[in-house]
Amino acid sequence: MTPTPRLPARRRRLIGQLRRDDRGQITVWGIFAGLIVVILAGLVFDEGMAMADHVKVFDTAQAAARAGAREIDLTTYRNSGVIRLDPARAAAAARTFLAASGATGTVSATTTSVTVTVHTTRRTQLLHLVGVRTLSVSATGTATPVTGVT
């Protein structure tokens, strides 16, 4: 068996230094930390803006439902004193309100209530950097007809 040749002392020191050298490691951690910061900032900012949009969409849905709830069946009310909606007119009034406000959604009306659901999407500001391009926002509002002061 032939002995393994020993490396010169200088070369052994260089190899030992390279094994202990951790230069460049901070780059990997910096990339991961930066990505996490962007994701967290995106969640805070973009979700906050989506929550603000939800309030606006909810206000629009409630206002459209109230516009529809004003369409009571006057003949029934005058003859019997019972408050009922005219579902066709109530739904049409709610749709007209939605169209005038520039919103899109669905409307359903019965003789007792009007329900409006408004849908919209919001483009993200920071989350698009990690692949999330839009956030969906929707809200539902319901209104019932009443007369007099309560």
Secondary structure, DSSP 8 states (H G I E B T S, - for coil): --------HHHHHHHHHHHH--TTHHHHHHHHHHHHHHHHHHHHHHHHHHHHHHHHHHHHHHHHHHHHHT-B-HHHHHHH----B-HHHHHHHHHHHHHHHT-EEEEEE-SS-EEEEEEEEEE-SSGGGGT--EEEEEEEEEE----S--
